[in-house]
Amino acid sequence: MTILVTGAGGFVGRQLVSRLLTKGCAVTGIDTHTDAIPVGARAIVGDLADSAVRAAALADGCTALVHLATVPGGAAEADPAASRRINIDAMYDLLLESSAVNPGLRVVYASSIAVFGDPLPANGVDDATPLSPKMIYGGHKAMMEDAVAMLSNRGMIDGVTIRLPGILARPKGPSGMKSAFMSNLFHALRAGEAFTCPVSASGMIWAQSVARCAANFAHALTLDSGLMPPTRAVTLPAQRVSMGELAAEIARQCAVSPDLVTYVPDAALEAAFAAQPPLATPAAERAGFAHDGNLATLVASALATL
């Protein structure tokens, strides 16, 4: 099984590629920096919008495609043209090109809960919640969800779209993501440092560890797509927890005081990322996707991958 992974040197990409290599899969990884792609994968360095880069990645064939590469939320908002170039145009071209190499190949697309927009329905989000994006990032993700479904209906690909909640915990440093505060909390408490949280202690988030996320992507490569809804898109199951609960559990596992965290809420940030209502994901669960099980397991897993 030869699997092409875009964004192979990224946060989720590294975890997924390592998992696939351990399973004995042949992996080709595309990223802008090859040193981040795990050793053992065939590494292609370059801009996904460059047709020559995509051709090189497909030169050895492609049994399946996992599309993780993206211009993330904050960066997309700052540069909508760059978001369109990568998140729409380059992806659509790659879907057509990979389908030409292997008609009907499995395509797993990383979408986002940003497709629901904000504010989210106070009574909760489920499989019937309509997409209503506000941010450029969420809008472009929603557009490409439709593309995956349309090309699947035409038999050109066999698409599976999974919408990611907050994935924890990202590496320290700039990420271009407005939700980075969730991961920065882990880094601060592990180091025993004070942390100013830009959302309230009662702010609610949907979260999943990066290891669990990678396992869900690996599952998506082999699941029976007949288990997916007609849209070919599901929202991944997630733990719904408050930032206060998350901070307390990280502090407990790091043996530091939760009082290291102070809360200075930013109203706009809280509305967009920490006002998440109850989440029901029966379609994803029927298809075999899962969350971490409980908060303690999520935190332990996230700390182990920092």
KEMAR-940087 format. One record per atom (N, C-alpha, C): x, y, z. Coordinates in steps of 0.1 Angstrom, whole numbers, plus 2048, in hexadecimal, padded with zeros to 3 digits. Atoms other than C-alpha are relative to their C-alpha. Last residue first. Layout:
N
XYZ;...
This chain:
306
7FA7F3801;8348AA8E9;80E8007FB;7FC7FD80D;8278878E0;80680E7FF;7F780A805;825878903;8068047F2;7F37FD7FA;814898910;80B7F67FB;7FB7F3805;7F88948F7;80E803806;7FC80280E;7F386F8FF;80680D7FB;7F48087FF;7F2876925;8067FE7F2;7F57F87FB;7DA89391F;80D7F8800;7FD7F680A;7C287E90A;80C808804;7F980780B;7C3861922;8058097F5;7F38047FC;7BB87793F;8087F97F5;7F77F5800;79F88892C;80E7FC804;8037F77F5;78C868923;80B80B800;8068087F6;78884F906;7FD80980D;7F68067F7;7A185E8EE;7FA7F880B;7F87F67F9;7878638D2;8097F980A;8018007F2;77C8498B8;80780C806;7F77F67FB;775842893;7FE802810;7F58057F9;766821889;80A80A806;7F5803809;74E82B86E;80C7FC806;80480C808;731828886;80A7FC7F6;7FE80C7F8;74484089D;7FB7F37F9;7F18037FF;74885A882;8027F3808;7FB80480D;72385987A;80E7FC800;80480E802;71985A89F;8057FB7F2;7FA80580D;72D87A8A5;7FD7F27FD;80480D802;71B88F8C0;8057FB7F2;7FD80580D;72B8AE8CE;7FC7F27FF;7FF80F801;71F8C38EB;8017FB7F1;80C8067F9;7268E88E6;8027F1800;80480B808;7488F88DD;7F57F8808;80E7FF7FD;74D91B8EB;7F97F47F9;8028067F3;7739198ED;7F1802804;7F980C7FD;77F91E8C9;7FD7FA80E;7FD80880C;76C9398B6;8067F2805;80C803809;75994A8D2;8047F67F5;8088097F9;7779478EA;7F47FC7F7;7F980D800;78E9578D1;7F77F5807;80080580E;7769748CA;8067F2800;80E804804;77097A8EF;7FF7FA7F3;8027F880C;7959798F9;7F27FC7FB;80780480C;79596A91C;80080B7F6;8037F3804;7B0971936;7F97FF7F2;80A7FF80C;7B3951949;7FD80F7FD;8097F57FE;7D194A960;7F88027F3;8087FC80B;7E3928960;7F780C805;7F77F980A;7FF922978;7F88067F5;8007F17FE;7E491C992;80A8077F7;8097FA80B;7E08F9983;7FF80F802;80D7FA7FB;7FE8F0999;7F88067F5;7FE7F17FE;8198D998B;7F2805805;7FD7FD7F2;81C8B398C;80380E802;7F37FA800;81C8B0966;80580380E;7F780A806;7FF897966;80E805800;7FF80D7F7;7EC8AC97F;80A7F77FA;7F87FC7F4;7F48CD96C;8017F3809;7F27FE804;7E88BE94B;80880280C;7FB80D803;7C88B295C;80E8007FC;7FF8077F4;7C18D496C;8067F27FE;7F47FB7F8;7C88E694C;8027F980D;7F4804808;7AF8D0938;80D805808;7FE80F7FE;7948D4953;80D7FB7F9;7FC8027F2;7998FA953;8027F1803;7F17FD7FF;7998FB92D;8057FE80E;7FE7F27FE;7778E992E;80F802800;7FB7FC7F3;7738C791E;80280F801;8047F37FD;7628B6901;80380480E;8037FD7F2;7768978F7;7FB80F801;7F67F87F8;7748918D2;7FB80180E;8048007F2;76387B8B7;80B807808;7FA80A7F8;76F885894;7FA80180F;7F87F97F6;75689887F;8057F680A;8048017F2;74B885861;809808809;7FA7F87F6;74C88B83B;7FA7FD80E;7F38067FE;74587481D;80880780B;7F67F5801;72788A817;80E7FC800;7FF7FC80E;71286B810;80A80C7FE;80C7F9806;71A85F833;8028047F2;8017F27FF;737847839;7F38067FB;8047FC7F3;733822840;7FF80F802;80F802800;73481A81B;7FB80480E;8067F3802;75782881D;7F17FF7FF;80A80180A;76280782C;7F980D7FE;80E8027FD;780811841;7F77FE7F4;80480E803;7A480C835;7F17FE803;7FA80680C;7B382E833;7FA7F37FC;8077FB80C;79C83E84C;8057FA7F3;80D808802;7AA827867;7F98057F4;7FC80D804;7CD837862;7F37F77FE;7FD7FF80F;7BD859864;8047F27FB;80C7FE808;7AC850885;8038017F1;80680D801;7CD842893;7F38017F8;7F980880A;7DE86388A;7FA7F27FF;8037FA80E;7C387689D;8077F87F5;80D805803;7C785F8BC;7FB8057F2;7FF80F802;7EC8668BC;7F37FA7FC;7FB80280E;7E588B8B7;8027F27FD;7F1800800;7CF88C8D6;8057FD7F2;7FC80E803;7AA8968D2;810801800;7F2803801;7988B58DD;8027F27FE;7FF80E805;7778C78DB;80E7FC7FE;7F980480D;7788E78F0;7FD7F17FD;80080E804;7638F890B;8067FD7F3;80080180F;76C91991B;8017F17FC;80C807803;765917941;7FE7FE7F1;7FF80E7FB;789920949;7F47F87FD;8048027F3;78593E932;8027F2805;80F8037FF;798944912;7FE7FC80F;8087F5806;7BA95590C;7F17FD7FF;809806809;7CC93F925;7F780B7FA;80C7F8800;7E9950936;7F87FB7F5;8077FF80D;80393693F;7F4808801;80D7FA800;81C93495B;7FB8027F2;8007F1802;83991C956;7F1805801;8027FA7F3;83E8F9965;80080F7FF;7F37F97FC;84E8ED944;7FE80780E;7F580A7FF;8328D3940;80D806804;8028087F3;8198EE949;80B7F5801;7FD7F87F4;82690692E;7FF7F880D;7F27FD800;8288EC912;80380880D;7F980C7FD;8058DE919;80F803802;8038037F2;7F5901919;8087F3805;7F67F87F9;8069098F8;7FE7FE80F;7F38077FF;7F28ED8E9;80A807808;80380D7FA;7D08FC8F0;80D7F8802;8007FF7F2;7DD91F8E9;7FE7F3807;7F48057FB;7E49148C5;801801810;8038097F4;7BF9198BD;80D7FB806;8057F87F5;7C79378A7;7FD7F880C;80D8047FC;7DC921890;7FC80980C;8097FA809;7FA92F87D;7F17FD804;80780A807;81091688F;7F68067F5;80A7FB808;82A92C8A0;7FA7F47F7;7FC7F780A;83E9198BB;7F48047F7;7FF7F27FB;83A8FC8D2;8058087F4;7F27FB7FC;8308DC8C1;7FF80E804;7F77FC80B;80A8D48C0;80E804805;7FD7F27FF;7F88C28DC;80B8037F6;7F67FC7F6;7DE8B98D6;80B7F6802;7F680C7FF;7C68B98B9;80B805809;7F27FB7FB;7A88D18BC;8087F4802;8027F77F5;78B8C18A7;80E806804;7F88017F4;7938B2885;7FB80A80B;7FF7F37FA;7788AC86B;80880080D;8017FF7F2;77E88C858;80380E805;7FD7F47FA;777888833;7FE80080F;8048007F2;778866823;80580D806;7FC7F67F6;7798647FD;7FB7FE80E;8088067F5;77A8477E5;80380880C;7F98037F4;78785A7C6;7F67F9809;7F27FC802;77C85E7A2;8097FD80C;7F780C801;75C84A7A6;80E8037FE;7FD80280E;74686979D;8097F47FE;80C803807;7368697BF;8037FC7F2;80380E7FB;7598687CF;7F37FC7F8;7F7809807;7638877BA;7FE7F1804;80380080E;7448997C7;8097F67F8;80D807802;74988F7EB;7FD7FF7F1;7FD80E7FD;76E89A7EB;7F37F77FE;7F880680B;7658BA7D9;8037F2802;80980280B;74A8C27F3;8077F97F4;80980C7FC;7628BD80F;7F77FD7F5;7F980C804;7798D47FB;7F97F3806;80080180F;7618F17FD;8067F37FC;80D805804;75C8EB823;7FF7FE7F1;80280E7FC;7818ED829;7F37FB7FB;7F880780A;78390E815;7FF7F1803;8077FF80D;76791D82A;8077F77F6;80B8097FF;77791184B;7F88007F3;7FC80E7FF;798921842;7F47F6800;7FB80580D;789941836;8037F2800;7F27FE803;776944857;8047FB7F2;7FE7F2800;75094685A;80F8047FB;7F37FA7FC;746923851;80080F800;8027F1802;722918851;80C807804;7F37F9801;7218F284D;7FC80F7FE;7FC7FA80D;6FF8E4858;80E807801;7FD7F27FF;6FC8CF878;8058057F2;8097F8808;6EC8AD86F;80380F800;7FE80480E;70989787B;7F68087F7;80180E803;7098A889D;8017FE7F1;7FC80380D;7128CA8AD;7FE7F07FE;7F680A804;7028D68CD;8027FE7F1;80580D7FC;6E58E98DC;8097F47FC;7FF8027F2;6F890A8DB;7FC7F2805;80D8027F9;6FD9078B6;8017FD80E;80580D802;7219128AE;7F27FF806;8018097F4;7299378AD;7F97F37FC;8037FC7F3;73C933897;7F780C800;8007F27FD;743920878;7FE80380E;80D7FD7F9;73A8FB872;7FE80F803;80B7FF80A;7568F7858;7F2803806;8027F2805;76F901873;7F58017F6;80D7FC7FA;76A8DD881;7FD80F7FD;7FF7FA7F3;7868D4869;7F2804805;8077F4800;78E8C0849;80080580F;8017FA7F2;7A98A7846;7F980D7FF;7FF7F17FF;7A2894826;7FF80580E;8047FC7F3;7A786E821;80480F802;7FB7F37FC;7A88647FD;7FB80380E;8057FB7F3;7A483F7F4;80780D803;7F88027F5;7AC8397CF;7FA80680D;8088067F5;78F8367B6;8097FF80D;80E7FD7FF;7A583C798;7F97F980B;80780B7FA;7CA83879F;7F1803802;7F580A7FD;7E284F78C;7F97F3805;7FB80480D;7C586477E;80A7F5801;80B809806;7B58657A0;8047FB7F2;7FF80D7F9;7D68727AF;7F57F67FA;7F4807804;7D688E795;8027F2806;80180480E;7B289879A;80C7F87FC;80A80A801;7B58997C0;7FE7FA7F2;7FB80C7FB;7D68AB7BE;7F67F5800;7F780680A;7C78C67A8;8067F3804;80880580B;7AB8CB7C1;8087FA7F5;80680C7FC;7C48CD7DE;7F77FA7F4;7F680B800;7DA8E67CC;7F97F3804;7FB80380D;7BC8FD7C4;80A7F4800;80A80380A;7A98FB7E5;8077FB7F3;80B8077FB;7BE8FB804;7F57FC7F6;7FC80D7FA;7DF9047F4;7F37F8803;7F6807808;7D79207DC;8037F2805;80680580C;7B792A7EE;80A7F87F7;80980A7FC;7C992D80F;7F97FA7F4;7F880B7FD;7E5941800;7F77F4804;7FC80580D;7CB9597F1;8097F4802;80A808807;7B995C812;8057FA7F3;7FD80080E;7D9969824;7F77F67F8;7F77F5804;7D3974847;8038017F2;8077F47FE;7B495E84C;80980C7FC;80A7FE80B;7C694183D;7F880D801;7F97FD80C;7E3946855;7F78027F4;7FC7F27FF;7CC947873;8078047F3;80A7F57FE;7BA928868;80480E800;8098017F5;7D4911859;7F880D802;7FE7F37FA;7E2910835;7F780280C;80A7F67FF;7DF8EB830;80780D804;7F97F2802;7F18CB829;7F580A800;7FF7F87F4;7DE8AD838;80580E7FE;7FD7F2803;7D389A819;7FF80880D;8047F97F4;7D687581E;80480E7FE;7FB7F27FD;7D88647FC;7FA80580D;8097F87F8;7D583F7F4;80680D803;80B8087FC;7E48257DD;7F5808807;8077FC7F4;7FB83E7CC;7F47F7803;80D8067FE;8148387B0;7FA80580E;7FF80E7FC;83983E7B0;7F37F9802;7F980880B;83785E79C;8017F1803;80980B806;81B86C7B2;8087F77F7;8068087F5;8328817C9;7F87F47FA;7F68087FA;84688D7AB;7FB7F780B;7FC80A80A;827898799;80B7F7806;80B80A7FF;81B8AB7B8;8037F47F6;7FF8077F3;83C8BD7BA;7F67F5801;7F4809801;83C8C5795;8027F880D;80480C807;8188D3798;80C7F67FF;7F780280B;8248EC7B2;7FD7F37F9;8077F980B;8068F57C9;8097FF7F3;80A809805;8138DB7E2;7F98067F3;80D7F97FF;8328F07E6;7F67F77FA;8047F6809;8528DB7EA;7F2805803;8007F27FA;8648BE7F9;7FB80A7F6;8007F680B;85C89A7F0;7FF80E806;8037F27FD;86688080A;8018087F3;7FA7FA80C;86485A804;7FC80F801;8097FC80A;85C84F828;8088067F4;80780C805;87483C83D;7F68037F5;7F7808808;880859852;7F97F37FC;7F980B7FA;86386E85E;8097F77F6;80780C804;85C88E84B;8077F4806;80B8037F7;8688AC85E;7F97F47FD;7FA8047F4;88A8AE84C;7F57FD80B;7FF80E7FF;8778AF82B;8067FB80D;7F38037FA;86C8D382F;8017F1802;7F77F6804;84F8E0819;80E7FE806;8007F47F7;83D8C081C;80A80A7FB;7FD7F2806;8338A2807;80080A80C;8047F57F8;83687E815;80380D7F9;7FA7F4806;83785E801;7FA80C807;8067F27FF;82F840817;80980A7F8;7F77F7807;83481A812;7F980E800;8057F980C;82080982D;80B8087F9;7FA80580C;8317F1845;7FB8067F3;80980B805;81A7F7863;8067FA7F3;7FF80B7F6;83780B874;7F77F47FB;7F3807803;839820854;8017F480A;80180880C;814828858;80D7F97FC;80980B7FE;81783387C;7FF7F77F4;7F880A7F7;836848875;7F77F4802;7F6806808;823859858;8087F5808;806809809;80586086E;80A7F87F8;80680C7F9;81886F88A;7FA7F67F7;7F58087FB;82D885873;7FB7F4808;7FA80880A;80E890860;80B7F7805;80680D801;7FB89A87F;8077F77F6;8038057F3;8138B6888;7F97F2800;8087F87F6;8218BC866;7FD7F880D;7F77FC7F5;83D8AA853;7F980980A;7FB80B7F8;82589683E;80A80480B;7FE7FB7F3;8118B4833;8067F6809;7FC7F2801;80589F816;80180680E;8057F77F5;80587A81B;80580E7FE;7FB7F2801;8078637FD;7FA80880B;8087F67FC;80283E806;80780E7FF;7F97F3801;8108217F4;7F780B803;8097F4800;800800800;80980C800;
